[in-house]
Amino acid sequence: MPAVDSPLQVDATLFDEIIQSSRVPVLVDFWAEWCGPCRAAAPEVERTAREMAGSAIVLKVDTDKEQQLAARYQVRGIPNFAVFSAGKLVKQQAGVVGHDVMETWLRSAALAASA
């Protein structure tokens, strides 16, 4: 997959495909249009996608449209962030976080995968 410098809005099928095939860590932002904290986090998510392009992939999952996918990862509060590496969930946290935290998660996942 080529370097992507913005978050990709995905459905369950594309989500599964990217998670399983990605050679770089993947940050997933579970969100909804009506969620104020999700909108507050959006610029940080976009910055992370831009600054980590080529080193990570950032996905956005609309929990209203993809309820089964949100349920699969027990998303009960949004925003909810999940980091995947080599097809496996390695970190998950609800609540707004900044770009620096997201970048740290992704860099840690990349280091763990290369160890």
Secondary structure, 3 states (H helix, E strand, C coil): CCCCCCCEECCHHHHHHHHHHCCCCEEEEEECCCCHHHHHHHHHHHHHHHHCECCEEEEEEECCCCHHHHHHCCCCCCCEEEEEECCEEEEEEECCCCHHHHHHHHHHHHHHHHC
